């Protein structure tokens, strides 16, 4: 939620979530896992920056 104010982030998150859900609905587990890795791959680096900026949120 903290990353959503970044310009373009909301649209990207929606696309990523739709890819994950679509693959799950189609029973494509490998594709779903890859989409989830992509999603987390864009999120986790942002968390490092957020933690540095707002350390009290991550106690």
C-alpha distance matrix in Angstrom:
0.0 3.8 5.4 5.4 8.2 10.2 13.1 13.4 10.1 9.4 13.0 12.9 10.2 12.4 15.5 14.5 13.8 17.0 19.0 18.1 19.0 22.1 23.4 23.1 24.9 27.6 28.1 27.5 26.2 26.7 24.8 21.9 21.8 22.0 19.2 17.0 18.3 17.5 13.8 13.6 15.9 13.5 10.5 12.7 14.4 11.3 10.7 14.3 13.9 11.1 13.4 16.3 14.9 13.6 15.8 15.9 12.4 13.7 17.1
3.8 0.0 3.8 5.6 6.9 8.7 12.1 13.4 10.3 10.8 14.5 14.2 12.2 14.9 17.6 16.7 16.6 19.9 21.5 20.8 22.2 25.0 26.2 26.1 28.1 30.6 31.0 30.1 28.7 28.8 27.0 24.3 23.8 23.7 21.1 18.9 19.6 18.5 15.2 14.5 16.1 13.5 10.5 12.2 12.9 9.4 8.9 12.0 10.9 7.9 10.6 13.0 11.3 10.3 13.0 13.5 10.4 12.1 15.6
5.4 3.8 0.0 3.8 5.7 5.9 9.3 10.2 7.0 8.4 11.8 11.0 9.7 12.8 15.0 14.1 14.9 18.0 19.2 19.0 20.8 23.3 24.3 24.8 26.8 29.0 29.6 28.3 27.0 26.8 24.8 22.4 22.1 21.4 18.7 17.1 17.4 15.8 12.8 12.6 13.5 10.5 8.2 10.5 10.8 7.3 8.3 11.3 10.1 8.2 11.5 13.5 12.1 12.3 14.9 16.2 13.3 14.4 18.1
5.4 5.6 3.8 0.0 3.8 5.3 7.7 8.2 5.4 5.4 9.1 9.5 8.3 10.6 13.3 13.3 13.7 16.3 18.1 18.4 19.6 21.9 23.5 24.1 25.7 27.9 29.0 27.9 27.1 27.2 24.7 22.4 22.7 22.0 18.9 17.7 18.7 16.8 13.5 14.3 15.5 12.3 10.5 13.5 14.1 10.7 11.9 15.1 13.8 11.9 15.2 17.2 15.4 15.3 18.2 19.1 16.0 17.4 21.1
8.2 6.9 5.7 3.8 0.0 3.8 6.1 8.3 7.0 7.7 10.9 11.9 11.6 13.6 16.1 16.5 17.2 19.6 21.4 22.0 23.2 25.3 27.0 27.8 29.2 31.4 32.6 31.5 30.8 30.7 28.2 26.0 26.3 25.4 22.3 21.3 22.0 19.9 16.9 17.5 18.3 14.8 13.4 16.1 15.8 12.2 13.7 16.3 14.1 12.2 15.8 17.1 14.7 15.0 18.4 19.2 16.7 18.7 22.2
10.2 8.7 5.9 5.3 3.8 0.0 3.8 6.3 5.4 7.9 10.3 10.4 11.1 13.7 15.3 15.6 17.1 19.4 20.7 21.5 23.3 25.1 26.5 27.6 29.3 31.1 32.3 30.7 30.1 29.5 26.9 25.2 25.2 23.8 21.0 20.3 20.5 18.0 15.5 16.3 16.3 12.6 12.0 14.6 13.8 10.4 12.8 15.0 12.6 11.8 15.6 16.4 14.4 15.6 18.8 20.4 18.1 19.5 23.2
13.1 12.1 9.3 7.7 6.1 3.8 0.0 3.8 5.5 7.7 8.9 9.8 11.5 13.4 14.5 15.7 17.5 19.1 20.4 21.9 23.5 24.8 26.5 28.0 29.4 30.9 32.5 30.9 30.7 30.1 27.2 25.8 26.2 24.5 21.5 21.5 21.8 18.9 16.7 18.2 18.0 14.2 14.4 17.4 16.4 13.5 16.2 18.3 16.0 15.5 19.3 20.0 18.0 19.3 22.6 24.2 21.8 23.3 27.0
13.4 13.4 10.2 8.2 8.3 6.3 3.8 0.0 3.8 5.7 5.6 6.4 8.8 10.3 11.0 12.5 14.5 15.8 16.9 18.8 20.4 21.4 23.1 24.9 26.1 27.5 29.2 27.6 27.6 27.0 23.9 22.7 23.5 21.7 18.5 18.9 19.5 16.4 14.4 16.5 16.4 12.7 13.5 16.9 16.4 13.9 16.8 19.2 17.5 17.2 20.8 21.9 20.4 21.6 24.5 26.1 23.4 24.5 28.2
10.1 10.3 7.0 5.4 7.0 5.4 5.5 3.8 0.0 3.8 5.5 5.1 6.1 8.6 9.9 10.4 12.1 14.1 15.3 16.5 18.2 19.8 21.3 22.6 24.2 25.8 27.2 25.6 25.3 24.9 22.0 20.4 20.9 19.4 16.2 16.0 16.8 14.0 11.5 13.3 13.6 10.0 10.1 13.6 13.6 11.1 13.6 16.3 15.0 14.4 17.9 19.5 18.2 19.0 21.7 23.2 20.3 21.1 24.9
9.4 10.8 8.4 5.4 7.7 7.9 7.7 5.7 3.8 0.0 3.8 5.4 5.1 6.2 8.7 9.9 10.5 12.2 14.3 15.4 16.4 18.1 20.1 21.2 22.3 24.3 25.9 24.8 24.7 24.8 21.9 19.9 20.9 20.0 16.4 16.2 17.7 15.3 12.3 14.4 15.6 12.4 11.9 15.6 16.4 13.8 15.6 18.8 17.8 16.6 19.8 21.8 20.4 20.6 23.3 24.3 21.1 22.1 25.8
13.0 14.5 11.8 9.1 10.9 10.3 8.9 5.6 5.5 3.8 0.0 3.8 5.5 5.2 6.3 8.7 10.0 10.6 12.4 14.4 15.4 16.3 18.5 20.1 20.9 22.5 24.5 23.3 23.7 23.6 20.4 18.9 20.3 19.0 15.4 16.0 17.7 14.8 12.5 15.3 16.1 13.1 13.6 17.4 18.1 16.0 18.3 21.3 20.4 19.6 22.9 24.8 23.5 24.0 26.7 27.8 24.6 25.4 29.1
12.9 14.2 11.0 9.5 11.9 10.4 9.8 6.4 5.1 5.4 3.8 0.0 3.8 5.4 5.1 6.2 8.6 9.9 10.7 12.5 14.3 15.3 16.8 18.6 20.0 21.3 22.9 21.2 21.3 20.8 17.7 16.4 17.4 15.8 12.3 13.0 14.2 11.1 9.1 12.1 12.5 9.6 10.7 14.4 15.1 13.6 16.1 18.9 18.4 18.1 21.2 23.1 22.4 23.1 25.4 26.9 23.8 24.0 27.8
10.2 12.2 9.7 8.3 11.6 11.1 11.5 8.8 6.1 5.1 5.5 3.8 0.0 3.8 5.4 5.0 6.1 8.5 9.9 10.6 12.2 14.0 15.5 16.6 18.2 20.0 21.3 20.0 19.7 19.7 16.9 14.8 15.8 14.9 11.4 11.1 12.9 10.6 7.6 10.2 11.8 9.3 9.2 12.9 14.5 12.9 14.5 17.8 17.8 16.9 19.7 22.1 21.5 21.6 23.6 24.8 21.4 21.6 25.2
12.4 14.9 12.8 10.6 13.6 13.7 13.4 10.3 8.6 6.2 5.2 5.4 3.8 0.0 3.8 5.4 5.1 6.1 8.6 9.9 10.5 11.9 14.2 15.3 16.2 18.2 19.9 19.1 19.4 19.9 16.8 14.7 16.5 16.0 12.2 12.5 15.0 12.9 10.2 13.2 15.0 12.8 12.9 16.5 18.2 16.6 18.1 21.5 21.5 20.4 23.2 25.7 24.9 24.8 26.9 27.7 24.2 24.6 28.1
15.5 17.6 15.0 13.3 16.1 15.3 14.5 11.0 9.9 8.7 6.3 5.1 5.4 3.8 0.0 3.8 5.5 5.1 6.2 8.7 10.0 10.4 12.3 14.3 15.3 16.5 18.4 17.1 17.7 17.8 14.4 13.0 15.0 13.8 10.1 11.5 13.7 11.1 9.4 13.1 14.2 12.4 13.5 17.0 18.4 17.5 19.4 22.5 22.6 22.1 24.9 27.1 26.7 27.0 29.0 30.2 26.8 26.8 30.4
14.5 16.7 14.1 13.3 16.5 15.6 15.7 12.5 10.4 9.9 8.7 6.2 5.0 5.4 3.8 0.0 3.8 5.5 5.2 6.4 8.8 10.0 10.9 12.6 14.4 15.7 16.9 15.2 15.2 15.1 12.0 10.3 11.7 10.6 6.9 7.8 10.0 7.8 5.9 9.5 11.0 9.8 10.8 14.0 15.9 15.5 17.1 20.0 20.7 20.4 22.7 25.2 25.2 25.4 27.0 28.3 24.9 24.5 28.0
13.8 16.6 14.9 13.7 17.2 17.1 17.5 14.5 12.1 10.5 10.0 8.6 6.1 5.1 5.5 3.8 0.0 3.8 5.4 5.1 6.2 8.4 10.0 10.7 12.2 14.3 15.4 14.6 14.5 15.3 12.6 9.9 11.8 11.9 8.2 8.2 11.4 10.3 7.8 10.7 13.1 12.3 12.2 15.3 17.8 17.1 18.0 21.3 22.2 21.3 23.4 26.2 26.1 25.7 27.2 28.1 24.5 24.2 27.4
17.0 19.9 18.0 16.3 19.6 19.4 19.1 15.8 14.1 12.2 10.6 9.9 8.5 6.1 5.1 5.5 3.8 0.0 3.8 5.4 5.1 5.9 8.5 9.8 10.4 12.1 14.1 13.5 14.3 15.4 12.2 10.2 13.0 13.0 9.4 10.5 13.7 12.4 10.7 14.0 16.0 15.2 15.7 18.8 21.1 20.4 21.6 24.9 25.6 24.8 27.0 29.8 29.5 29.3 30.9 31.7 28.1 27.9 31.2
19.0 21.5 19.2 18.1 21.4 20.7 20.4 16.9 15.3 14.3 12.4 10.7 9.9 8.6 6.2 5.2 5.4 3.8 0.0 3.8 5.6 5.2 6.2 8.6 10.0 10.7 12.4 10.9 11.8 12.1 8.7 7.4 10.3 9.7 6.3 8.5 11.4 10.0 9.5 12.9 14.4 14.2 15.4 18.2 20.3 20.3 21.7 24.6 25.6 25.3 27.4 30.0 30.2 30.2 31.6 32.8 29.3 28.6 31.9
18.1 20.8 19.0 18.4 22.0 21.5 21.9 18.8 16.5 15.4 14.4 12.5 10.6 9.9 8.7 6.4 5.1 5.4 3.8 0.0 3.8 5.5 5.4 6.3 8.7 10.1 10.7 9.6 9.4 10.4 7.9 5.0 7.7 8.4 5.4 6.2 9.7 9.6 8.7 11.3 13.5 14.0 14.5 16.9 19.6 19.8 20.5 23.5 25.0 24.5 26.1 29.0 29.4 29.1 30.1 31.1 27.6 26.7 29.7
19.0 22.2 20.8 19.6 23.2 23.3 23.5 20.4 18.2 16.4 15.4 14.3 12.2 10.5 10.0 8.8 6.2 5.1 5.6 3.8 0.0 3.8 5.5 5.1 6.1 8.6 9.8 10.0 10.5 12.5 10.3 7.5 10.6 11.9 9.2 9.6 13.3 13.4 12.0 14.5 17.1 17.3 17.4 19.8 22.7 22.5 23.0 26.2 27.6 26.7 28.4 31.4 31.6 31.0 32.1 32.7 29.0 28.4 31.3
22.1 25.0 23.3 21.9 25.3 25.1 24.8 21.4 19.8 18.1 16.3 15.3 14.0 11.9 10.4 10.0 8.4 5.9 5.2 5.5 3.8 0.0 3.8 5.5 5.2 6.3 8.7 8.6 10.4 12.1 9.3 7.9 11.6 12.3 9.8 11.5 14.8 14.4 13.9 16.8 18.8 19.0 19.7 22.3 24.8 24.8 25.8 28.8 30.0 29.4 31.3 34.2 34.3 34.0 35.2 36.0 32.4 31.7 34.7
23.4 26.2 24.3 23.5 27.0 26.5 26.5 23.1 21.3 20.1 18.5 16.8 15.5 14.2 12.3 10.9 10.0 8.5 6.2 5.4 5.5 3.8 0.0 3.8 5.5 5.1 6.2 5.1 6.8 8.4 5.9 4.9 8.7 9.6 8.2 10.0 12.9 13.2 13.4 15.9 17.7 18.6 19.5 21.6 24.2 24.8 25.6 28.4 30.0 29.7 31.3 34.1 34.7 34.4 35.3 36.3 32.8 31.7 34.6
23.1 26.1 24.8 24.1 27.8 27.6 28.0 24.9 22.6 21.2 20.1 18.6 16.6 15.3 14.3 12.6 10.7 9.8 8.6 6.3 5.1 5.5 3.8 0.0 3.8 5.4 5.0 5.9 6.3 9.3 8.2 5.8 9.0 11.2 10.0 10.5 13.8 14.8 14.4 16.4 18.8 19.9 20.2 22.0 25.0 25.5 25.8 28.7 30.5 29.9 31.1 34.2 34.9 34.2 34.8 35.5 32.0 30.8 33.4
24.9 28.1 26.8 25.7 29.2 29.3 29.4 26.1 24.2 22.3 20.9 20.0 18.2 16.2 15.3 14.4 12.2 10.4 10.0 8.7 6.1 5.2 5.5 3.8 0.0 3.8 5.4 7.7 9.4 12.4 11.0 9.2 12.7 14.5 13.1 14.0 17.3 17.9 17.4 19.6 22.0 22.8 23.0 25.2 28.1 28.3 28.7 31.8 33.4 32.5 34.0 37.1 37.5 36.7 37.6 38.1 34.4 33.6 36.2
27.6 30.6 29.0 27.9 31.4 31.1 30.9 27.5 25.8 24.3 22.5 21.3 20.0 18.2 16.5 15.7 14.3 12.1 10.7 10.1 8.6 6.3 5.1 5.4 3.8 0.0 3.8 5.5 8.5 10.9 9.6 9.3 12.7 14.1 13.2 14.9 17.8 18.3 18.5 20.9 22.7 23.7 24.5 26.6 29.3 29.8 30.5 33.3 35.0 34.5 36.0 39.0 39.5 39.1 39.9 40.7 37.1 36.0 38.7
28.1 31.0 29.6 29.0 32.6 32.3 32.5 29.2 27.2 25.9 24.5 22.9 21.3 19.9 18.4 16.9 15.4 14.1 12.4 10.7 9.8 8.7 6.2 5.0 5.4 3.8 0.0 3.8 5.8 8.9 8.9 8.4 11.1 13.2 13.2 14.2 16.9 18.1 18.5 20.3 22.3 23.8 24.5 26.0 28.9 29.8 30.1 32.8 34.8 34.4 35.5 38.6 39.4 38.8 39.3 40.1 36.6 35.2 37.7
27.5 30.1 28.3 27.9 31.5 30.7 30.9 27.6 25.6 24.8 23.3 21.2 20.0 19.1 17.1 15.2 14.6 13.5 10.9 9.6 10.0 8.6 5.1 5.9 7.7 5.5 3.8 0.0 3.8 5.6 5.4 6.1 8.7 10.0 10.6 12.2 14.3 15.4 16.4 18.3 19.7 21.5 22.6 24.0 26.6 27.8 28.4 30.8 32.9 32.8 34.0 36.8 37.8 37.6 38.0 39.2 35.8 34.3 36.9
26.2 28.7 27.0 27.1 30.8 30.1 30.7 27.6 25.3 24.7 23.7 21.3 19.7 19.4 17.7 15.2 14.5 14.3 11.8 9.4 10.5 10.4 6.8 6.3 9.4 8.5 5.8 3.8 0.0 3.8 5.4 4.9 6.0 8.5 9.7 10.3 12.2 14.1 15.1 16.3 17.9 20.1 20.8 21.8 24.6 26.0 26.3 28.5 30.9 30.9 31.7 34.5 35.8 35.5 35.6 36.7 33.5 31.7 34.1
26.7 28.8 26.8 27.2 30.7 29.5 30.1 27.0 24.9 24.8 23.6 20.8 19.7 19.9 17.8 15.1 15.3 15.4 12.1 10.4 12.5 12.1 8.4 9.3 12.4 10.9 8.9 5.6 3.8 0.0 3.8 5.4 5.2 6.2 8.6 9.9 10.6 12.4 14.2 15.4 16.2 18.7 20.0 20.7 23.1 25.0 25.5 27.4 29.8 30.2 31.1 33.6 35.1 35.1 35.2 36.8 33.7 31.7 34.2
24.8 27.0 24.8 24.7 28.2 26.9 27.2 23.9 22.0 21.9 20.4 17.7 16.9 16.8 14.4 12.0 12.6 12.2 8.7 7.9 10.3 9.3 5.9 8.2 11.0 9.6 8.9 5.4 5.4 3.8 0.0 3.8 5.4 5.1 6.1 8.6 9.8 10.5 12.3 14.2 15.0 16.9 18.4 19.8 22.0 23.5 24.5 26.6 28.6 28.9 30.2 32.7 33.9 34.0 34.5 36.1 32.9 31.3 34.1
21.9 24.3 22.4 22.4 26.0 25.2 25.8 22.7 20.4 19.9 18.9 16.4 14.8 14.7 13.0 10.3 9.9 10.2 7.4 5.0 7.5 7.9 4.9 5.8 9.2 9.3 8.4 6.1 4.9 5.4 3.8 0.0 3.8 5.4 5.1 6.1 8.6 9.8 10.4 12.2 13.9 15.6 16.5 17.9 20.6 21.8 22.3 24.8 26.8 26.7 27.9 30.7 31.7 31.5 32.0 33.3 30.0 28.4 31.2
21.8 23.8 22.1 22.7 26.3 25.2 26.2 23.5 20.9 20.9 20.3 17.4 15.8 16.5 15.0 11.7 11.8 13.0 10.3 7.7 10.6 11.6 8.7 9.0 12.7 12.7 11.1 8.7 6.0 5.2 5.4 3.8 0.0 3.8 5.4 5.0 6.2 8.6 9.8 10.5 11.9 14.4 15.2 15.9 18.6 20.3 20.6 22.6 25.0 25.2 26.0 28.8 30.2 30.0 30.2 31.6 28.5 26.6 29.2
22.0 23.7 21.4 22.0 25.4 23.8 24.5 21.7 19.4 20.0 19.0 15.8 14.9 16.0 13.8 10.6 11.9 13.0 9.7 8.4 11.9 12.3 9.6 11.2 14.5 14.1 13.2 10.0 8.5 6.2 5.1 5.4 3.8 0.0 3.8 5.4 5.0 6.2 8.6 9.9 10.2 12.6 14.3 15.2 17.3 19.1 20.1 21.9 24.0 24.7 25.8 28.1 29.5 29.9 30.2 32.0 29.0 27.2 30.1
19.2 21.1 18.7 18.9 22.3 21.0 21.5 18.5 16.2 16.4 15.4 12.3 11.4 12.2 10.1 6.9 8.2 9.4 6.3 5.4 9.2 9.8 8.2 10.0 13.1 13.2 13.2 10.6 9.7 8.6 6.1 5.1 5.4 3.8 0.0 3.8 5.4 5.0 6.2 8.7 9.6 11.0 12.5 14.3 16.5 17.6 18.7 21.0 22.7 23.0 24.5 27.0 27.9 28.2 28.9 30.6 27.4 26.0 29.1
17.0 18.9 17.1 17.7 21.3 20.3 21.5 18.9 16.0 16.2 16.0 13.0 11.1 12.5 11.5 7.8 8.2 10.5 8.5 6.2 9.6 11.5 10.0 10.5 14.0 14.9 14.2 12.2 10.3 9.9 8.6 6.1 5.0 5.4 3.8 0.0 3.8 5.3 5.0 6.1 8.3 10.0 10.5 11.8 14.7 15.7 16.2 18.7 20.7 20.7 21.9 24.6 25.7 25.6 26.1 27.5 24.3 22.8 25.7
18.3 19.6 17.4 18.7 22.0 20.5 21.8 19.5 16.8 17.7 17.7 14.2 12.9 15.0 13.7 10.0 11.4 13.7 11.4 9.7 13.3 14.8 12.9 13.8 17.3 17.8 16.9 14.3 12.2 10.6 9.8 8.6 6.2 5.0 5.4 3.8 0.0 3.8 5.4 5.2 5.8 8.6 9.8 10.3 12.6 14.5 15.2 17.0 19.2 19.9 20.8 23.2 24.7 25.0 25.2 27.1 24.3 22.4 25.3
17.5 18.5 15.8 16.8 19.9 18.0 18.9 16.4 14.0 15.3 14.8 11.1 10.6 12.9 11.1 7.8 10.3 12.4 10.0 9.6 13.4 14.4 13.2 14.8 17.9 18.3 18.1 15.4 14.1 12.4 10.5 9.8 8.6 6.2 5.0 5.3 3.8 0.0 3.8 5.6 4.9 6.5 8.8 10.3 11.8 13.3 14.9 16.8 18.3 19.2 20.7 22.8 23.9 24.6 25.4 27.5 24.6 23.1 26.4
13.8 15.2 12.8 13.5 16.9 15.5 16.7 14.4 11.5 12.3 12.5 9.1 7.6 10.2 9.4 5.9 7.8 10.7 9.5 8.7 12.0 13.9 13.4 14.4 17.4 18.5 18.5 16.4 15.1 14.2 12.3 10.4 9.8 8.6 6.2 5.0 5.4 3.8 0.0 3.8 5.4 5.5 6.4 8.8 11.0 11.5 12.8 15.3 16.7 16.9 18.6 21.1 21.8 22.1 23.1 24.8 21.7 20.6 23.9
13.6 14.5 12.6 14.3 17.5 16.3 18.2 16.5 13.3 14.4 15.3 12.1 10.2 13.2 13.1 9.5 10.7 14.0 12.9 11.3 14.5 16.8 15.9 16.4 19.6 20.9 20.3 18.3 16.3 15.4 14.2 12.2 10.5 9.9 8.7 6.1 5.2 5.6 3.8 0.0 3.8 5.3 4.9 5.7 8.7 9.8 10.3 12.6 14.6 14.9 16.0 18.6 19.8 19.9 20.4 22.3 19.3 17.7 20.9
15.9 16.1 13.5 15.5 18.3 16.3 18.0 16.4 13.6 15.6 16.1 12.5 11.8 15.0 14.2 11.0 13.1 16.0 14.4 13.5 17.1 18.8 17.7 18.8 22.0 22.7 22.3 19.7 17.9 16.2 15.0 13.9 11.9 10.2 9.6 8.3 5.8 4.9 5.4 3.8 0.0 3.8 5.6 5.8 7.1 9.3 10.6 12.0 13.9 15.1 16.3 18.2 19.7 20.5 21.0 23.4 20.9 19.2 22.4
13.5 13.5 10.5 12.3 14.8 12.6 14.2 12.7 10.0 12.4 13.1 9.6 9.3 12.8 12.4 9.8 12.3 15.2 14.2 14.0 17.3 19.0 18.6 19.9 22.8 23.7 23.8 21.5 20.1 18.7 16.9 15.6 14.4 12.6 11.0 10.0 8.6 6.5 5.5 5.3 3.8 0.0 3.8 6.0 6.4 7.1 9.5 11.3 12.2 13.2 15.2 17.0 17.8 18.9 20.0 22.4 19.8 18.7 22.3
10.5 10.5 8.2 10.5 13.4 12.0 14.4 13.5 10.1 11.9 13.6 10.7 9.2 12.9 13.5 10.8 12.2 15.7 15.4 14.5 17.4 19.7 19.5 20.2 23.0 24.5 24.5 22.6 20.8 20.0 18.4 16.5 15.2 14.3 12.5 10.5 9.8 8.8 6.4 4.9 5.6 3.8 0.0 3.8 5.7 5.3 6.5 9.3 10.5 10.6 12.4 14.7 15.5 15.9 17.0 19.0 16.2 15.2 18.8
12.7 12.2 10.5 13.5 16.1 14.6 17.4 16.9 13.6 15.6 17.4 14.4 12.9 16.5 17.0 14.0 15.3 18.8 18.2 16.9 19.8 22.3 21.6 22.0 25.2 26.6 26.0 24.0 21.8 20.7 19.8 17.9 15.9 15.2 14.3 11.8 10.3 10.3 8.8 5.7 5.8 6.0 3.8 0.0 3.8 5.3 5.1 6.8 9.3 9.9 10.7 13.0 14.5 15.0 15.3 17.7 15.3 13.5 16.8
14.4 12.9 10.8 14.1 15.8 13.8 16.4 16.4 13.6 16.4 18.1 15.1 14.5 18.2 18.4 15.9 17.8 21.1 20.3 19.6 22.7 24.8 24.2 25.0 28.1 29.3 28.9 26.6 24.6 23.1 22.0 20.6 18.6 17.3 16.5 14.7 12.6 11.8 11.0 8.7 7.1 6.4 5.7 3.8 0.0 3.8 5.4 5.4 7.0 9.0 10.2 11.4 13.0 14.5 15.0 18.0 16.1 14.6 17.9
11.3 9.4 7.3 10.7 12.2 10.4 13.5 13.9 11.1 13.8 16.0 13.6 12.9 16.6 17.5 15.5 17.1 20.4 20.3 19.8 22.5 24.8 24.8 25.5 28.3 29.8 29.8 27.8 26.0 25.0 23.5 21.8 20.3 19.1 17.6 15.7 14.5 13.3 11.5 9.8 9.3 7.1 5.3 5.3 3.8 0.0 3.8 5.4 5.3 6.3 8.6 10.1 10.7 12.0 13.4 16.1 14.0 13.3 16.9
10.7 8.9 8.3 11.9 13.7 12.8 16.2 16.8 13.6 15.6 18.3 16.1 14.5 18.1 19.4 17.1 18.0 21.6 21.7 20.5 23.0 25.8 25.6 25.8 28.7 30.5 30.1 28.4 26.3 25.5 24.5 22.3 20.6 20.1 18.7 16.2 15.2 14.9 12.8 10.3 10.6 9.5 6.5 5.1 5.4 3.8 0.0 3.8 5.4 4.9 5.9 8.5 9.6 10.0 10.6 13.0 10.8 9.7 13.3
14.3 12.0 11.3 15.1 16.3 15.0 18.3 19.2 16.3 18.8 21.3 18.9 17.8 21.5 22.5 20.0 21.3 24.9 24.6 23.5 26.2 28.8 28.4 28.7 31.8 33.3 32.8 30.8 28.5 27.4 26.6 24.8 22.6 21.9 21.0 18.7 17.0 16.8 15.3 12.6 12.0 11.3 9.3 6.8 5.4 5.4 3.8 0.0 3.8 5.5 5.2 6.4 8.7 9.9 9.9 13.1 11.9 10.3 13.4
13.9 10.9 10.1 13.8 14.1 12.6 16.0 17.5 15.0 17.8 20.4 18.4 17.8 21.5 22.6 20.7 22.2 25.6 25.6 25.0 27.6 30.0 30.0 30.5 33.4 35.0 34.8 32.9 30.9 29.8 28.6 26.8 25.0 24.0 22.7 20.7 19.2 18.3 16.7 14.6 13.9 12.2 10.5 9.3 7.0 5.3 5.4 3.8 0.0 3.8 5.4 5.1 6.2 8.5 9.7 13.0 12.1 11.6 14.9
11.1 7.9 8.2 11.9 12.2 11.8 15.5 17.2 14.4 16.6 19.6 18.1 16.9 20.4 22.1 20.4 21.3 24.8 25.3 24.5 26.7 29.4 29.7 29.9 32.5 34.5 34.4 32.8 30.9 30.2 28.9 26.7 25.2 24.7 23.0 20.7 19.9 19.2 16.9 14.9 15.1 13.2 10.6 9.9 9.0 6.3 4.9 5.5 3.8 0.0 3.8 5.4 5.0 5.8 7.7 10.3 8.8 9.0 12.6
13.4 10.6 11.5 15.2 15.8 15.6 19.3 20.8 17.9 19.8 22.9 21.2 19.7 23.2 24.9 22.7 23.4 27.0 27.4 26.1 28.4 31.3 31.3 31.1 34.0 36.0 35.5 34.0 31.7 31.1 30.2 27.9 26.0 25.8 24.5 21.9 20.8 20.7 18.6 16.0 16.3 15.2 12.4 10.7 10.2 8.6 5.9 5.2 5.4 3.8 0.0 3.8 5.4 5.1 4.9 8.0 7.2 6.4 9.5
16.3 13.0 13.5 17.2 17.1 16.4 20.0 21.9 19.5 21.8 24.8 23.1 22.1 25.7 27.1 25.2 26.2 29.8 30.0 29.0 31.4 34.2 34.1 34.2 37.1 39.0 38.6 36.8 34.5 33.6 32.7 30.7 28.8 28.1 27.0 24.6 23.2 22.8 21.1 18.6 18.2 17.0 14.7 13.0 11.4 10.1 8.5 6.4 5.1 5.4 3.8 0.0 3.8 5.7 5.6 9.4 9.9 9.4 11.8
14.9 11.3 12.1 15.4 14.7 14.4 18.0 20.4 18.2 20.4 23.5 22.4 21.5 24.9 26.7 25.2 26.1 29.5 30.2 29.4 31.6 34.3 34.7 34.9 37.5 39.5 39.4 37.8 35.8 35.1 33.9 31.7 30.2 29.5 27.9 25.7 24.7 23.9 21.8 19.8 19.7 17.8 15.5 14.5 13.0 10.7 9.6 8.7 6.2 5.0 5.4 3.8 0.0 3.8 6.2 9.0 9.4 10.4 12.9
13.6 10.3 12.3 15.3 15.0 15.6 19.3 21.6 19.0 20.6 24.0 23.1 21.6 24.8 27.0 25.4 25.7 29.3 30.2 29.1 31.0 34.0 34.4 34.2 36.7 39.1 38.8 37.6 35.5 35.1 34.0 31.5 30.0 29.9 28.2 25.6 25.0 24.6 22.1 19.9 20.5 18.9 15.9 15.0 14.5 12.0 10.0 9.9 8.5 5.8 5.1 5.7 3.8 0.0 3.8 5.5 5.7 7.5 9.9
15.8 13.0 14.9 18.2 18.4 18.8 22.6 24.5 21.7 23.3 26.7 25.4 23.6 26.9 29.0 27.0 27.2 30.9 31.6 30.1 32.1 35.2 35.3 34.8 37.6 39.9 39.3 38.0 35.6 35.2 34.5 32.0 30.2 30.2 28.9 26.1 25.2 25.4 23.1 20.4 21.0 20.0 17.0 15.3 15.0 13.4 10.6 9.9 9.7 7.7 4.9 5.6 6.2 3.8 0.0 3.8 5.4 5.5 7.0
15.9 13.5 16.2 19.1 19.2 20.4 24.2 26.1 23.2 24.3 27.8 26.9 24.8 27.7 30.2 28.3 28.1 31.7 32.8 31.1 32.7 36.0 36.3 35.5 38.1 40.7 40.1 39.2 36.7 36.8 36.1 33.3 31.6 32.0 30.6 27.5 27.1 27.5 24.8 22.3 23.4 22.4 19.0 17.7 18.0 16.1 13.0 13.1 13.0 10.3 8.0 9.4 9.0 5.5 3.8 0.0 3.8 5.4 5.6
12.4 10.4 13.3 16.0 16.7 18.1 21.8 23.4 20.3 21.1 24.6 23.8 21.4 24.2 26.8 24.9 24.5 28.1 29.3 27.6 29.0 32.4 32.8 32.0 34.4 37.1 36.6 35.8 33.5 33.7 32.9 30.0 28.5 29.0 27.4 24.3 24.3 24.6 21.7 19.3 20.9 19.8 16.2 15.3 16.1 14.0 10.8 11.9 12.1 8.8 7.2 9.9 9.4 5.7 5.4 3.8 0.0 3.8 5.9
13.7 12.1 14.4 17.4 18.7 19.5 23.3 24.5 21.1 22.1 25.4 24.0 21.6 24.6 26.8 24.5 24.2 27.9 28.6 26.7 28.4 31.7 31.7 30.8 33.6 36.0 35.2 34.3 31.7 31.7 31.3 28.4 26.6 27.2 26.0 22.8 22.4 23.1 20.6 17.7 19.2 18.7 15.2 13.5 14.6 13.3 9.7 10.3 11.6 9.0 6.4 9.4 10.4 7.5 5.5 5.4 3.8 0.0 3.8
17.1 15.6 18.1 21.1 22.2 23.2 27.0 28.2 24.9 25.8 29.1 27.8 25.2 28.1 30.4 28.0 27.4 31.2 31.9 29.7 31.3 34.7 34.6 33.4 36.2 38.7 37.7 36.9 34.1 34.2 34.1 31.2 29.2 30.1 29.1 25.7 25.3 26.4 23.9 20.9 22.4 22.3 18.8 16.8 17.9 16.9 13.3 13.4 14.9 12.6 9.5 11.8 12.9 9.9 7.0 5.6 5.9 3.8 0.0
